[in-house]
Amino acid sequence: MTTHALHLGFETESLRDLCATDLLSSAELGEAVAQQLQSRLADLLTAHDMSELPIGPSSNIQNGDETVFVIELNASVHLVL
């Protein structure tokens, strides 16, 4: 049995639906960004920790007391973890 340390949660149900539904994400974000989003989410689901993510441009940003990890999907769309 394989266990994973990373678990995905979404701030809202509509955000979860956007990320989980190919047709919805394509309609809202465009085909190219939706494909990037689905690919990054798949990477997250198979990773044991953040160091295993095969990602492109990314950065860490301080958000109050916590640090968030930002993955660039395109110039104007980012996945914030």
Secondary structure, 3 states (H helix, E strand, C coil): CCCCCCCCCCCCHHHHHHHHCHHHHHHHHCHHHHHHHHHHHHHHHHCCCHHHCCCCCEEEEEECCEEEEEEECCCCCEEEC
